[in-house]
Amino acid sequence: MRCPIEAQENAELLLSYSARRLNPESTAILEAHMELCPACREFRDGQKALWEALDQWEARPVSPDFDRRLYRKIEEQEKLGWWSRALGSLRPMFMRPALPLAATACLVLVAGFIIDGPVRISPGTDPQIRGEVEQVERTLDDLDMLRQFNLVAPVVDGS
């Protein structure tokens, strides 16, 4: 058997195994392979943890007037023009208290890059400098993720 992680044609086996949809013969073959393959074993353990977490998860109950409020909001949005809908989705973003702080942090980072100039990383670059550059990249990615999260964060409706 070729490793399912390395062979695209066998990749579906791992997902079927995780979902408990494989026949007993294929399951036995795959489990024997997993005893020898650390990558497949790691995938199996991750999927097992995910399925266990999903089995324990309980969804919050839906409020009795959920449908009525949903349809009312849809009707309100349909009555607005496309321009109002586009601007309406941006308005709450500017009112969030973290936005000025994030904007200031971004401006400081940009100013630092402009003043210091671009950093060229060559294969022989000092590992400490490479680590600092990677840390800045991760920080920028985290800031972008937080910005994305703020855009999709649910708005609590008092009605």
Secondary structure as UniProt FT lines:
FT   TURN            4..6
FT   HELIX           8..10
FT   HELIX           11..18
FT   TURN            19..20
FT   HELIX           24..36
FT   HELIX           38..56
FT   TURN            64..65
FT   HELIX           66..79
FT   HELIX           82..95
FT   HELIX           98..116
FT   TURN            123..124
FT   HELIX           127..152
//
